[in-house]
Amino acid sequence: MLSKVSRSLALITAMSMVAMASTGCSSAAKPDTSGSAKIAVAIPTASLSATTINKATLTVGPGTGTPTFANIVTDLTSQDPAGKLSWTGFIQGIPAGTGRTFHIDAFDSAGAVVFAGDATATITVGATANVYMVLQEKNPAGGPTNGLPVVDSLTSSAALVTVGLPGPSPTVNLAVTAHDPDAAATLTYAWTASCGALTGATTTTPVWTAPPAPAPASGGCQINVTVTDNKQGSVTASLAIVVQNPVNGAAQVNAYPNSWPMISGIVAAETFTKDATGKIVAIDVDLTANASDPDGDDLVFVWSSPD
């Protein structure tokens, strides 16, 4: 019998806030019915051929939900240039609906698919879904006779919820897909949450209900799912959902370095004006400043004198 083994899969959680402003109403105006998704992808560390990945492409499809739409195709960004074990992406404008499909193909330099993965998630209007996927080799080498379960994807329909508003607490749809390398293995699922409540905690698609107030103080609630096979081998995957009060918001901060302009010199040229007797009656001074900016920015010169 295999000893119980637990592995944690880390998920980068994105906070997003949608702000809407209106300057007028029109009967022809159409409300935004789309959402977005934050994609986090991992390659199993035992896959020695991960460094052969040249690019990873994500395809978002309508799946079983409505309305239907043309596939959204985009390339992911590698967060691990050396090992090619981590890829991410942020996809906006996904039509809201259930059963939206996420498929990833990872290609080598010859254009062959060497890793792939699939997930399904619910897209909610104005919300950002978490989609975590583990890509598997298309042509894996031989392995042990008994293997641990493998979490293929872990998703939530929202990464941020607001509590403290009138009405019931918000809910988030969760989903996990997993498989076992052993063909005859059976899998069971157990979900836990550091705050809030879970419905269907032993299924692959439970629903999480947010607490009435942010807890813990940091405002983050960790959701865990443990997948166990019939030989007591297990794997645990986690994601976080941010819980905030309605008075809270989010801010995107951008910082840009700037260098001071540099004055390399000031040159003064004097011109004397004399009268008929040779007496100096006026002195004109022409000033020239030489300056440059290390960043290549345009410069503006302003001169001043106390007299």
ZAVOVEX-852478 format. One record per residue (C-alpha): residue number from 1; x, y, z. Coordinates in pm, whole numbers, plus 50000, padded with zeros to 5 digits. Layout:
N
BAGU,NUM,X,Y,Z
...
This chain:
307
BAGU,1,50000,50000,50000
BAGU,2,50132,50343,49914
BAGU,3,50200,50578,50203
BAGU,4,49993,50895,50195
BAGU,5,50166,51171,50001
BAGU,6,50045,51529,49977
BAGU,7,50169,51793,49739
BAGU,8,50063,52157,49726
BAGU,9,50009,52330,49397
BAGU,10,50048,52707,49428
BAGU,11,49816,52937,49238
BAGU,12,49878,53305,49169
BAGU,13,49557,53484,49263
BAGU,14,49463,53796,49075
BAGU,15,49265,54078,49234
BAGU,16,49049,54275,49001
BAGU,17,48791,54549,49048
BAGU,18,48552,54665,48778
BAGU,19,48454,55031,48809
BAGU,20,48163,55160,48604
BAGU,21,48092,55526,48538
BAGU,22,47794,55668,48351
BAGU,23,47750,56006,48192
BAGU,24,47409,55937,48042
BAGU,25,47167,55664,47938
BAGU,26,47053,55554,47600
BAGU,27,46807,55288,47494
BAGU,28,47068,55167,47244
BAGU,29,47336,55110,47511
BAGU,30,47422,54743,47572
BAGU,31,47550,54623,47912
BAGU,32,47883,54442,47932
BAGU,33,47812,54068,47956
BAGU,34,48170,53944,47961
BAGU,35,48416,53834,48227
BAGU,36,48782,53743,48246
BAGU,37,49007,53460,48362
BAGU,38,49350,53438,48522
BAGU,39,49539,53133,48393
BAGU,40,49816,52960,48589
BAGU,41,49988,52660,48430
BAGU,42,50239,52418,48577
BAGU,43,50445,52138,48424
BAGU,44,50519,51835,48645
BAGU,45,50873,51873,48778
BAGU,46,50949,51512,48688
BAGU,47,50904,51593,48318
BAGU,48,51260,51628,48195
BAGU,49,51150,51740,47850
BAGU,50,50977,52057,47976
BAGU,51,51271,52267,47858
BAGU,52,51184,52168,47501
BAGU,53,50871,52385,47515
BAGU,54,50894,52674,47269
BAGU,55,50550,52827,47329
BAGU,56,50217,52753,47498
BAGU,57,49886,52844,47334
BAGU,58,49552,52879,47514
BAGU,59,49218,52825,47340
BAGU,60,48900,52942,47520
BAGU,61,48578,52796,47378
BAGU,62,48204,52829,47449
BAGU,63,48176,52469,47568
BAGU,64,47827,52372,47684
BAGU,65,47728,52724,47786
BAGU,66,47539,52999,47607
BAGU,67,47580,53226,47426
BAGU,68,47818,53063,47182
BAGU,69,48120,53250,47047
BAGU,70,48424,53197,46826
BAGU,71,48725,53044,47001
BAGU,72,48960,53291,47172
BAGU,73,49321,53194,47103
BAGU,74,49623,53353,47270
BAGU,75,49980,53266,47369
BAGU,76,50075,53234,47735
BAGU,77,50379,53394,47901
BAGU,78,50656,53182,48053
BAGU,79,50731,53265,48417
BAGU,80,51022,53021,48423
BAGU,81,51249,53094,48123
BAGU,82,51508,52837,48232
BAGU,83,51293,52535,48321
BAGU,84,50973,52623,48128
BAGU,85,50771,52479,48420
BAGU,86,50535,52777,48479
BAGU,87,50314,52975,48235
BAGU,88,50046,53240,48296
BAGU,89,49790,53447,48109
BAGU,90,49508,53696,48170
BAGU,91,49218,53671,47925
BAGU,92,48952,53944,47906
BAGU,93,48627,53970,47713
BAGU,94,48512,53610,47762
BAGU,95,48131,53590,47720
BAGU,96,47978,53501,48055
BAGU,97,47833,53152,48093
BAGU,98,47884,52808,48240
BAGU,99,48093,52530,48091
BAGU,100,48352,52754,47920
BAGU,101,48641,52536,47803
BAGU,102,49013,52608,47838
BAGU,103,49258,52402,47632
BAGU,104,49636,52450,47629
BAGU,105,49887,52306,47385
BAGU,106,50261,52340,47452
BAGU,107,50476,52317,47139
BAGU,108,50841,52237,47083
BAGU,109,51059,52426,46835
BAGU,110,50944,52194,46554
BAGU,111,50577,52277,46616
BAGU,112,50486,51941,46772
BAGU,113,50258,51931,47078
BAGU,114,50462,51794,47370
BAGU,115,50231,51887,47661
BAGU,116,49855,51953,47679
BAGU,117,49578,52014,47930
BAGU,118,49206,52092,47959
BAGU,119,48980,52264,48210
BAGU,120,48624,52393,48237
BAGU,121,48518,52705,48428
BAGU,122,48220,52932,48485
BAGU,123,48267,53292,48364
BAGU,124,48072,53556,48556
BAGU,125,47998,53910,48433
BAGU,126,48258,54154,48565
BAGU,127,48447,53885,48762
BAGU,128,48784,53717,48711
BAGU,129,48791,53337,48726
BAGU,130,49089,53138,48851
BAGU,131,49199,52856,48621
BAGU,132,49487,52636,48736
BAGU,133,49606,52363,48499
BAGU,134,49875,52097,48510
BAGU,135,49991,52005,48161
BAGU,136,50073,51641,48095
BAGU,137,50320,51495,47846
BAGU,138,50167,51369,47523
BAGU,139,50419,51084,47497
BAGU,140,50536,51013,47854
BAGU,141,50814,50772,47936
BAGU,142,50751,50464,48150
BAGU,143,50687,50521,48520
BAGU,144,50613,50334,48843
BAGU,145,50346,50065,48858
BAGU,146,50148,50253,49124
BAGU,147,50115,50630,49079
BAGU,148,49964,50914,49278
BAGU,149,49656,51098,49151
BAGU,150,49729,51393,48922
BAGU,151,49536,51720,48948
BAGU,152,49482,51842,48592
BAGU,153,49296,52164,48673
BAGU,154,49149,52360,48963
BAGU,155,48915,52652,48890
BAGU,156,48694,52906,49064
BAGU,157,48436,53131,48898
BAGU,158,48569,53437,49085
BAGU,159,48897,53543,49246
BAGU,160,48741,53830,49446
BAGU,161,48408,53861,49629
BAGU,162,48252,54154,49816
BAGU,163,48065,54084,50141
BAGU,164,47858,54302,50372
BAGU,165,47603,54401,50107
BAGU,166,47225,54350,50143
BAGU,167,47106,54002,50049
BAGU,168,47271,53660,50071
BAGU,169,47648,53614,50073
BAGU,170,47804,53570,49729
BAGU,171,47877,53220,49602
BAGU,172,48161,53088,49386
BAGU,173,48155,52777,49168
BAGU,174,48459,52551,49214
BAGU,175,48575,52265,48993
BAGU,176,48860,52016,48989
BAGU,177,48962,51759,48729
BAGU,178,49206,51481,48809
BAGU,179,49317,51142,48687
BAGU,180,49523,50852,48815
BAGU,181,49804,50689,48616
BAGU,182,49668,50351,48725
BAGU,183,49383,50256,48494
BAGU,184,49188,50065,48763
BAGU,185,49220,50333,49032
BAGU,186,48917,50512,49177
BAGU,187,48933,50867,49311
BAGU,188,48756,51048,49595
BAGU,189,48750,51421,49662
BAGU,190,48751,51621,49987
BAGU,191,48725,52002,49989
BAGU,192,48803,52234,50280
BAGU,193,48795,52612,50322
BAGU,194,48964,52838,50577
BAGU,195,48649,53054,50588
BAGU,196,48299,53047,50442
BAGU,197,48099,52731,50376
BAGU,198,48113,52453,50115
BAGU,199,47823,52267,49956
BAGU,200,47903,51937,49784
BAGU,201,48244,51906,49951
BAGU,202,48297,51549,49824
BAGU,203,48214,51622,49460
BAGU,204,48426,51760,49176
BAGU,205,48209,52075,49146
BAGU,206,48121,52217,49490
BAGU,207,47988,52565,49564
BAGU,208,48160,52793,49814
BAGU,209,47960,53058,50005
BAGU,210,48154,53359,50131
BAGU,211,48150,53449,50502
BAGU,212,47946,53755,50615
BAGU,213,48269,53950,50683
BAGU,214,48631,53927,50567
BAGU,215,48822,53662,50762
BAGU,216,49102,53626,50839
BAGU,217,49224,53983,50875
BAGU,218,49425,53954,50555
BAGU,219,49099,53910,50362
BAGU,220,49201,53588,50185
BAGU,221,49021,53254,50208
BAGU,222,49215,52942,50107
BAGU,223,49029,52663,49931
BAGU,224,49187,52315,49934
BAGU,225,49090,51996,49753
BAGU,226,49249,51661,49834
BAGU,227,49225,51388,49572
BAGU,228,49277,51036,49709
BAGU,229,49300,50705,49523
BAGU,230,49189,50363,49646
BAGU,231,49545,50292,49769
BAGU,232,49544,50596,49999
BAGU,233,49776,50799,49779
BAGU,234,49668,51164,49778
BAGU,235,49745,51502,49626
BAGU,236,49627,51841,49756
BAGU,237,49577,52151,49540
BAGU,238,49492,52499,49667
BAGU,239,49369,52837,49549
BAGU,240,49277,53161,49725
BAGU,241,48968,53381,49701
BAGU,242,48995,53740,49826
BAGU,243,48710,53857,50051
BAGU,244,48661,54234,50085
BAGU,245,48420,54482,50239
BAGU,246,48213,54705,50006
BAGU,247,48414,55008,50124
BAGU,248,48735,54847,50003
BAGU,249,48866,54868,49651
BAGU,250,49169,54782,49446
BAGU,251,49440,54994,49292
BAGU,252,49678,54933,49009
BAGU,253,50012,55103,49075
BAGU,254,50262,55178,48799
BAGU,255,50610,55315,48870
BAGU,256,50846,55457,48611
BAGU,257,51207,55559,48690
BAGU,258,51316,55903,48578
BAGU,259,51663,56057,48567
BAGU,260,51733,56426,48631
BAGU,261,51847,56640,48333
BAGU,262,52220,56710,48329
BAGU,263,52365,57058,48251
BAGU,264,52706,57016,48091
BAGU,265,52787,57389,48069
BAGU,266,52672,57751,48040
BAGU,267,52857,57989,47807
BAGU,268,52832,58372,47831
BAGU,269,52934,58601,47538
BAGU,270,52946,58977,47607
BAGU,271,52884,59251,47350
BAGU,272,52982,59614,47433
BAGU,273,52815,59922,47283
BAGU,274,53008,60253,47293
BAGU,275,52911,60613,47217
BAGU,276,53108,60858,46999
BAGU,277,53348,60933,47285
BAGU,278,53428,60567,47333
BAGU,279,53231,60534,47655
BAGU,280,53057,60202,47712
BAGU,281,52686,60273,47724
BAGU,282,52544,59916,47706
BAGU,283,52653,59560,47765
BAGU,284,52460,59269,47613
BAGU,285,52531,58916,47734
BAGU,286,52427,58616,47521
BAGU,287,52386,58301,47731
BAGU,288,52396,57944,47595
BAGU,289,52317,57636,47804
BAGU,290,52416,57283,47706
BAGU,291,52207,57009,47869
BAGU,292,52089,56654,47806
BAGU,293,51853,56398,47961
BAGU,294,51979,56040,48028
BAGU,295,51629,55905,47948
BAGU,296,51607,56091,47616
BAGU,297,51318,56309,47737
BAGU,298,51246,56647,47578
BAGU,299,51387,56940,47774
BAGU,300,51236,57283,47845
BAGU,301,51468,57572,47945
BAGU,302,51349,57853,48175
BAGU,303,51589,58140,48252
BAGU,304,51561,58387,48541
BAGU,305,51767,58667,48695
BAGU,306,51721,58870,49017
BAGU,307,51804,59197,48830
